[in-house]
Amino acid sequence: MLLMQFSVAGTDFPPIHTWTPEEIRAHIAFMGEVGAKLAADGELVDGQGLAGPAQAKIVQAGTASAPVVTEGPFAETKEFLAGYWIVDTDTPERAVEIAAWISTAPGPGGAPLNMPIEVHPVLSTPPQDL
């Protein structure tokens, strides 16, 4: 699983809401190309961009009958999950290669963002002794 974690502290480019419409279109087109290429290569399981923190909720089972729902993640963290891809690759090295490519998504002025992309292997269920 490849995670695009956005961090205000870890970036040297302005927030996307300040980009020009052309810059936003170029960024979205690049992400579309990533999805199309991975799908054509049979490596894409799923991938989505995610809404910003203002629309996120944190849900926890409560001691009463209703769950506890809070706004989040909190703005103080200045980090949020911006998108993800689940890929099925032959090697861990290929997943790293894809993550590096995604990291080059264009930003303001068309320059690569070089955003960090986390790579997390999805674990399989351990064998069950019956």
Secondary structure per residue as TSV (DSSP state, phi and psi in degrees):
chain	resnum	aa	ss	phi	psi
A	1	M	-	360.0	130.1
A	2	L	E	-106.5	126.5
A	3	L	E	-116.9	126.4
A	4	M	E	-94.6	98.7
A	5	Q	E	-95.8	116.5
A	6	F	E	-91.2	132.4
A	7	S	E	-133.2	122.0
A	8	V	S	-59.2	-40.5
A	9	A	T	-68.9	-28.6
A	10	G	T	-96.9	12.6
A	11	T	-	-120.8	154.0
A	12	D	-	-121.7	31.8
A	13	F	S	-132.2	156.4
A	14	P	-	-71.3	157.4
A	15	P	-	-58.0	150.3
A	16	I	G	-60.4	-28.4
A	17	H	G	-68.7	-7.9
A	18	T	G	-101.2	-3.6
A	19	W	S	-74.1	158.4
A	20	T	-	-73.5	158.5
A	21	P	H	-55.9	-37.0
A	22	E	H	-65.1	-39.8
A	23	E	H	-66.2	-40.2
A	24	I	H	-65.6	-43.3
A	25	R	H	-61.7	-41.1
A	26	A	H	-64.1	-39.7
A	27	H	H	-64.8	-47.1
A	28	I	H	-65.1	-39.3
A	29	A	H	-62.2	-41.1
A	30	F	H	-60.5	-45.6
A	31	M	H	-63.1	-36.3
A	32	G	H	-63.7	-40.1
A	33	E	H	-63.8	-39.8
A	34	V	H	-58.8	-51.2
A	35	G	H	-61.0	-43.1
A	36	A	H	-64.5	-43.2
A	37	K	H	-65.9	-45.4
A	38	L	H	-64.4	-38.3
A	39	A	H	-66.0	-43.7
A	40	A	H	-62.7	-33.4
A	41	D	T	-83.8	-1.8
A	42	G	T	73.8	20.7
A	43	E	-	-103.9	-16.1
A	44	L	E	-85.0	122.9
A	45	V	E	-95.4	-46.7
A	46	D	E	-166.2	157.3
A	47	G	E	-164.5	138.0
A	48	Q	E	-149.5	145.8
A	49	G	E	-84.3	148.1
A	50	L	-	-115.0	149.3
A	51	A	-	-63.8	158.7
A	52	G	-	-71.7	173.6
A	53	P	G	-58.8	-27.8
A	54	A	G	-62.3	-23.4
A	55	Q	G	-102.7	-1.3
A	56	A	-	-84.0	152.9
A	57	K	E	-131.4	149.9
A	58	I	E	-111.6	126.3
A	59	V	E	-119.0	133.4
A	60	Q	E	-139.1	137.3
A	61	A	-	-60.5	133.2
A	62	G	-	-100.9	171.1
A	63	T	S	-76.8	-21.4
A	64	A	S	-86.9	-173.1
A	65	S	S	-73.9	-26.2
A	66	A	S	-95.2	144.8
A	67	P	-	-70.4	158.0
A	68	V	E	-91.1	122.2
A	69	V	E	-119.2	123.8
A	70	T	E	-126.3	159.0
A	71	E	E	-70.3	150.1
A	72	G	-	169.9	173.6
A	73	P	S	-65.1	157.1
A	74	F	-	-70.9	143.6
A	75	A	G	-60.0	-26.8
A	76	E	G	-61.4	-25.8
A	77	T	G	-71.8	-27.3
A	78	K	-	56.1	22.0
A	79	E	E	-134.1	145.0
A	80	F	E	-158.6	157.8
A	81	L	E	-80.4	115.8
A	82	A	E	-92.9	-22.9
A	83	G	E	179.8	171.0
A	84	Y	E	-151.3	159.1
A	85	W	E	-135.6	134.3
A	86	I	E	-105.6	119.3
A	87	V	E	-120.3	151.4
A	88	D	-	-117.1	101.8
A	89	T	-	-114.5	158.4
A	90	D	S	-73.3	-27.0
A	91	T	S	-140.9	155.3
A	92	P	H	-61.9	-32.2
A	93	E	H	-62.1	-36.1
A	94	R	H	-66.3	-39.4
A	95	A	H	-61.5	-39.6
A	96	V	H	-65.2	-40.4
A	97	E	H	-60.9	-44.1
A	98	I	H	-64.7	-43.2
A	99	A	H	-59.6	-41.5
A	100	A	H	-64.0	-39.0
A	101	W	H	-64.3	-47.1
A	102	I	H	-59.9	-37.0
A	103	S	H	-58.2	-24.2
A	104	T	T	-85.1	10.8
A	105	A	-	-50.2	138.5
A	106	P	B	-72.8	147.2
A	107	G	-	-125.2	-147.0
A	108	P	G	-56.0	132.5
A	109	G	G	70.5	8.4
A	110	G	G	81.1	0.2
A	111	A	-	-70.1	143.4
A	112	P	B	-61.3	137.5
A	113	L	-	-73.5	-31.8
A	114	N	-	52.5	41.9
A	115	M	-	-72.3	144.8
A	116	P	-	-68.7	134.7
A	117	I	E	-118.2	120.3
A	118	E	E	-80.0	139.5
A	119	V	E	-114.9	117.2
A	120	H	-	-122.6	115.9
A	121	P	-	-63.4	141.2
A	122	V	-	-88.7	123.0
A	123	L	-	-79.5	147.9
A	124	S	-	-92.6	164.1
A	125	T	-	-69.4	131.6
A	126	P	-	-66.9	154.6
A	127	P	-	-59.9	143.4
A	128	Q	-	-105.1	125.0
A	129	D	-	-86.6	120.3
A	130	L	-	-102.7	360.0
